[in-house]
Amino acid sequence: MTRIDLDVSAFGPLAPAWGWRRPHAGRAVHVAAGVEYQATTVQAAGLYPFTAGSGAPLLGVPIGRHQLWGESVLLDPFEWLNAGLTTNTGIFVLGQPGAGKSALAKRLVTGMAATGAQVLILGDTKPDYTRLVRHLGGQVICVGRGLDRINPLDAGPLGTALSRMTGPEADQLRLEVRGRRLTLLIALCTLVRDGGRVSNTEEVVLGRVIDLLAERRSGEPVIPDVLAVLDQGPDTIRAATRATSLADYRRRIDDLVATLRLLCEGTLAGVFDAATSTPIDLSAPAVSIDISRVAAAGDKLVAAAMLSAWSYGYAVIDAAAVLADQGLAPRRRHLAVMDELWRALRGAPGLVEPADALTRLSRNLGVAQIMLTHSLDDLDALATDEDRAKGRGMAERCAIKILAALPSRELDRIGLMVRLSGPERDMVACWAAPEALVPGATHPGRGKYLVKTGERAGMPVALHLVGDERWLYDTDMAVRAGAR
């Protein structure tokens, strides 16, 4: 090797790192880092001829890096819809327990709350989101016996919006409030009856009771108020039953009264039988309805709590839209997270219907939904063929589908819902189980996802937690705390 000594003095004095302190000398107080640009191969070919990329949209919250190209992948269902990349704002996340489904949802929650969207965790069964919501300065409502209560007949923010409106718009909203009350009350009665449906006559009776309570305008009605009206038996209620005498009336409403009493005095007592104790804060950046205290009481109570949480949460979304339409409040986006979705739907036949109705108008209401579950087998656990078909429809309607670690058998069924290429199937399947059981090794599927939209090739993404995310998103803390 030949050594070359260069005399730099021949070129004059070298400039200091920040330049000379004199006019026109390029002095800089701070030297910033270089700017990183992304461009197509045509634009960047003259700068570097070997650039390539996946075409991932640069719109939304960074959810990780592309596993093949290394570039950042961003996701925001609202921005993707506005850019014409998708047809709706639904996100369906499917993956084995422990694969990181909740971590991905929490990354989206954090990022979208930071950009102004209100996040609604509609029924946290574990709870997984309490620490994060409190960290974001949001509101946590703990539902359970002796804790916070949810009144199924509470109009919530819709009632507040209604009090500020007049004319045809107020009449339309009043009918919407009535419909929501009646739908949820019928769903809870169906649940208590273990799938026994509410008859047509009973539905008419409940509708007239709700109308009568609304006319009295004595605050938000509760289920004990419904029982009191049925016990009094005013003429309009008796006429709905077509009873010929008081004794005949009592006989015709006997089953309905027993069902409503179970909501107040049976296993659901103390949760749905009084006024809402903690109303949702419309100004909160994030709201979590924590139902983990009722999760141990069985699927019936969990299903009732989830249905009530969904109804109350969507009342918030509806109220925000109504107030914005009337010019009474700024328009706001909402992100609704529905984790353990199918646990509620399998509580009794027919419960898919109210959930399906709530999720159909998401684009019109300015709401994006994240639905998370472990397997499509959860759909098969629904009670009837009709429920299973509607459940599949809810999943298929989501324009963005995210697959975490899944076995080959599960991918066969997913292939009927979303088109998967051979390499995509092999990639997701290899995340499902480690090649060898080595203590301390990281599971190969942890934090890895395949993002699919329509017929496009999927984007394999690897999510790496940073900073406070490591403890805010941790769902295994209780397990480690109990380990020796």
WOSULTA-V944132 format. One record per residue. N is the residue number from 0. SS is DSSP state (alpha for helix, beta for strand, coil for the rest). OMEGA is omega in whole degrees, -180 to 180 (none if undefined). NEAR is the number of other ideal C-beta (glycine too) atoms within 12 Angstrom. Layout:
N_SS_OMEGA_NEAR, N_SS_OMEGA_NEAR
This chain:
0_coil_-180_3, 1_coil_179_4, 2_coil_179_5, 3_coil_177_6, 4_coil_-177_8, 5_coil_178_8, 6_coil_-177_8, 7_alpha_-179_10, 8_alpha_179_9, 9_alpha_-179_9, 10_alpha_-178_9, 11_coil_-178_9, 12_coil_178_9, 13_coil_179_11, 14_coil_172_16, 15_coil_-177_14, 16_coil_-178_12, 17_coil_179_14, 18_coil_179_17, 19_coil_180_16, 20_coil_175_13, 21_coil_-177_10, 22_coil_175_8, 23_coil_-179_8, 24_coil_177_12, 25_coil_-180_15, 26_coil_178_16, 27_coil_178_14, 28_coil_-179_10, 29_coil_178_9, 30_coil_-177_12, 31_coil_176_9, 32_coil_179_6, 33_coil_-179_6, 34_coil_179_6, 35_coil_-179_11, 36_coil_172_14, 37_coil_-177_24, 38_coil_177_17, 39_coil_179_14, 40_alpha_179_16, 41_alpha_-178_10, 42_alpha_-174_14, 43_alpha_-175_17, 44_coil_-179_13, 45_coil_179_11, 46_coil_180_14, 47_coil_-169_13, 48_coil_-175_11, 49_coil_-180_9, 50_coil_178_20, 51_coil_180_18, 52_coil_-176_24, 53_coil_-176_25, 54_coil_179_20, 55_coil_-179_32, 56_coil_179_32, 57_coil_-177_24, 58_coil_173_24, 59_coil_-175_34, 60_beta_176_36, 61_beta_-179_29, 62_beta_178_43, 63_beta_179_36, 64_beta_178_24, 65_beta_-174_31, 66_coil_180_30, 67_coil_-174_22, 68_coil_178_19, 69_coil_-179_18, 70_coil_180_27, 71_beta_175_26, 72_beta_-178_38, 73_beta_-178_31, 74_beta_172_42, 75_coil_-176_33, 76_alpha_179_45, 77_alpha_-178_37, 78_alpha_177_25, 79_alpha_177_32, 80_alpha_-180_29, 81_alpha_-179_20, 82_coil_179_18, 83_coil_-179_13, 84_coil_-179_28, 85_coil_-179_32, 86_coil_176_20, 87_coil_-173_31, 88_coil_-180_40, 89_beta_177_36, 90_beta_179_47, 91_beta_-177_43, 92_beta_-176_43, 93_beta_179_42, 94_coil_-180_38, 95_coil_174_31, 96_coil_178_26, 97_coil_-179_25, 98_coil_179_35, 99_coil_179_40, 100_alpha_-179_41, 101_alpha_179_41, 102_alpha_177_40, 103_alpha_179_44, 104_alpha_-179_44, 105_alpha_175_45, 106_alpha_178_42, 107_alpha_178_46, 108_alpha_-178_45, 109_alpha_-177_36, 110_alpha_-177_33, 111_alpha_173_39, 112_alpha_179_33, 113_alpha_180_22, 114_coil_172_22, 115_coil_178_20, 116_coil_174_38, 117_beta_-177_42, 118_beta_179_47, 119_beta_175_51, 120_beta_-170_51, 121_beta_177_47, 122_beta_179_45, 123_beta_-171_45, 124_coil_-170_39, 125_coil_-8_28, 126_coil_-179_32, 127_coil_-169_37, 128_coil_-174_47, 129_alpha_-179_30, 130_alpha_-178_31, 131_alpha_-178_38, 132_alpha_178_34, 133_alpha_178_22, 134_alpha_179_24, 135_coil_-178_29, 136_coil_-178_18, 137_coil_-175_32, 138_beta_176_30, 139_beta_178_33, 140_beta_-177_42, 141_beta_-177_29, 142_beta_178_44, 143_coil_179_31, 144_coil_-178_22, 145_coil_179_14, 146_coil_178_21, 147_beta_178_32, 148_coil_173_38, 149_coil_176_47, 150_coil_-178_37, 151_coil_-178_49, 152_coil_-179_43, 153_coil_177_38, 154_coil_179_40, 155_coil_-180_42, 156_alpha_176_40, 157_alpha_177_40, 158_alpha_177_34, 159_alpha_178_26, 160_alpha_-179_33, 161_alpha_-179_33, 162_coil_-179_21, 163_coil_-175_20, 164_coil_176_25, 165_coil_174_14, 166_alpha_-177_12, 167_alpha_180_10, 168_alpha_179_20, 169_alpha_178_20, 170_alpha_179_14, 171_alpha_180_21, 172_alpha_179_32, 173_alpha_177_28, 174_alpha_178_21, 175_alpha_178_29, 176_alpha_179_37, 177_alpha_-179_30, 178_alpha_180_28, 179_alpha_179_39, 180_alpha_-177_40, 181_alpha_-179_33, 182_alpha_-178_35, 183_alpha_180_45, 184_alpha_178_43, 185_alpha_179_41, 186_alpha_179_43, 187_alpha_177_45, 188_alpha_177_40, 189_alpha_-180_36, 190_alpha_-179_43, 191_alpha_-179_38, 192_coil_-180_28, 193_coil_177_22, 194_coil_177_22, 195_coil_-173_21, 196_coil_175_25, 197_coil_-178_32, 198_coil_179_21, 199_alpha_-180_14, 200_alpha_180_23, 201_alpha_178_33, 202_alpha_177_24, 203_alpha_180_25, 204_alpha_180_39, 205_alpha_178_43, 206_alpha_-180_27, 207_alpha_177_29, 208_alpha_179_41, 209_alpha_177_39, 210_alpha_-179_27, 211_alpha_179_27, 212_alpha_178_35, 213_alpha_179_28, 214_alpha_-179_16, 215_alpha_176_16, 216_coil_180_15, 217_coil_-178_14, 218_coil_-179_18, 219_coil_179_33, 220_coil_175_35, 221_coil_-176_30, 222_alpha_174_45, 223_alpha_175_26, 224_alpha_178_31, 225_alpha_178_42, 226_alpha_-180_28, 227_alpha_179_23, 228_alpha_178_34, 229_alpha_179_36, 230_alpha_179_21, 231_alpha_177_20, 232_coil_177_29, 233_coil_-173_23, 234_alpha_-177_15, 235_alpha_179_21, 236_alpha_179_35, 237_alpha_-180_27, 238_alpha_180_17, 239_alpha_-180_30, 240_alpha_-177_34, 241_coil_180_16, 242_coil_-179_21, 243_coil_180_13, 244_coil_179_13, 245_alpha_180_18, 246_alpha_178_13, 247_alpha_178_15, 248_alpha_-180_27, 249_alpha_-179_22, 250_alpha_-177_16, 251_alpha_-178_27, 252_alpha_-174_36, 253_alpha_-179_19, 254_alpha_-180_24, 255_alpha_179_38, 256_alpha_179_32, 257_alpha_179_21, 258_alpha_-180_35, 259_alpha_178_39, 260_alpha_177_25, 261_alpha_177_29, 262_alpha_-177_42, 263_alpha_-172_29, 264_alpha_-179_20, 265_coil_-178_26, 266_coil_180_26, 267_coil_-178_38, 268_coil_177_24, 269_coil_-178_25, 270_coil_-173_39, 271_coil_-170_47, 272_coil_179_32, 273_coil_-179_27, 274_coil_176_24, 275_coil_-174_32, 276_coil_-178_22, 277_coil_179_24, 278_coil_177_29, 279_coil_179_40, 280_coil_-177_21, 281_coil_-177_31, 282_coil_-177_19, 283_coil_178_29, 284_coil_180_31, 285_beta_179_42, 286_beta_176_44, 287_beta_174_45, 288_beta_-174_51, 289_beta_179_37, 290_coil_-178_46, 291_alpha_-179_31, 292_alpha_179_27, 293_alpha_-176_40, 294_alpha_-179_29, 295_coil_-177_16, 296_coil_178_24, 297_coil_-176_19, 298_alpha_-178_28, 299_alpha_-180_31, 300_alpha_178_37, 301_alpha_180_39, 302_alpha_179_44, 303_alpha_180_46, 304_alpha_180_49, 305_alpha_179_46, 306_alpha_179_51, 307_alpha_179_48, 308_alpha_178_49, 309_alpha_-178_44, 310_alpha_-178_47, 311_alpha_179_45, 312_alpha_179_47, 313_alpha_172_41, 314_alpha_175_45, 315_alpha_-179_45, 316_alpha_178_43, 317_alpha_-178_37, 318_alpha_179_39, 319_alpha_179_34, 320_alpha_-180_33, 321_alpha_-180_36, 322_alpha_178_27, 323_alpha_178_21, 324_alpha_-180_21, 325_coil_-179_22, 326_coil_-177_12, 327_coil_-180_21, 328_coil_177_21, 329_coil_178_17, 330_coil_-174_22, 331_coil_176_30, 332_coil_-180_32, 333_beta_174_44, 334_beta_-179_48, 335_beta_179_46, 336_beta_-179_47, 337_beta_-179_43, 338_coil_-178_43, 339_coil_-172_38, 340_alpha_-170_49, 341_alpha_178_39, 342_alpha_178_33, 343_alpha_-173_44, 344_alpha_-179_44, 345_coil_-179_33, 346_coil_-180_37, 347_coil_177_33, 348_coil_176_27, 349_coil_-178_33, 350_alpha_177_46, 351_alpha_-174_39, 352_alpha_-180_31, 353_alpha_178_38, 354_alpha_179_42, 355_alpha_179_31, 356_alpha_-179_26, 357_alpha_-173_41, 358_alpha_-174_39, 359_coil_-173_22, 360_coil_-174_21, 361_alpha_-177_37, 362_alpha_-179_26, 363_alpha_-177_15, 364_alpha_-177_33, 365_coil_-180_32, 366_beta_172_41, 367_beta_-178_43, 368_beta_171_46, 369_beta_178_44, 370_beta_-177_44, 371_beta_175_47, 372_beta_-174_41, 373_coil_-171_29, 374_coil_174_30, 375_coil_174_34, 376_alpha_177_21, 377_alpha_177_29, 378_alpha_-179_35, 379_alpha_180_21, 380_coil_177_24, 381_coil_-164_37, 382_coil_-172_29, 383_coil_177_22, 384_alpha_179_14, 385_alpha_179_17, 386_alpha_-180_32, 387_alpha_178_24, 388_alpha_179_18, 389_alpha_177_29, 390_alpha_176_36, 391_alpha_179_27, 392_alpha_178_24, 393_alpha_-180_36, 394_alpha_-176_42, 395_alpha_180_24, 396_alpha_-179_27, 397_coil_-176_38, 398_coil_-179_32, 399_beta_179_43, 400_beta_-177_42, 401_beta_-177_46, 402_beta_173_48, 403_coil_-177_46, 404_coil_-179_35, 405_coil_178_42, 406_coil_-177_27, 407_alpha_-180_21, 408_alpha_179_16, 409_alpha_-179_32, 410_alpha_176_35, 411_alpha_-179_16, 412_alpha_179_24, 413_alpha_178_36, 414_coil_176_23, 415_coil_-178_15, 416_coil_-179_25, 417_coil_-176_33, 418_coil_179_19, 419_coil_175_29, 420_coil_179_19, 421_alpha_178_14, 422_alpha_178_16, 423_alpha_178_30, 424_alpha_-179_28, 425_alpha_-179_17, 426_alpha_-178_32, 427_alpha_-179_42, 428_alpha_-178_29, 429_alpha_176_24, 430_coil_-168_37, 431_coil_-176_30, 432_coil_178_20, 433_coil_179_18, 434_coil_179_12, 435_coil_180_10, 436_coil_-179_9, 437_coil_180_10, 438_coil_179_7, 439_coil_180_8, 440_coil_178_11, 441_coil_178_16, 442_coil_-174_26, 443_coil_-178_26, 444_coil_-176_33, 445_coil_177_32, 446_coil_179_34, 447_beta_-173_40, 448_beta_172_44, 449_beta_-178_44, 450_beta_-178_45, 451_beta_173_35, 452_beta_178_34, 453_coil_-179_20, 454_coil_-178_12, 455_coil_173_24, 456_coil_-178_23, 457_coil_177_34, 458_beta_176_36, 459_beta_-173_36, 460_beta_174_39, 461_beta_-179_33, 462_coil_176_37, 463_coil_-179_23, 464_coil_-180_24, 465_coil_173_16, 466_coil_-177_12, 467_coil_-180_16, 468_alpha_-175_27, 469_alpha_177_17, 470_alpha_178_18, 471_alpha_-176_26, 472_coil_-173_32, 473_coil_177_24, 474_coil_-179_31, 475_coil_-175_21, 476_alpha_-179_18, 477_alpha_179_14, 478_alpha_-180_11, 479_alpha_-180_11, 480_alpha_-179_9, 481_coil_-179_8, 482_coil_178_8, 483_coil_none_4
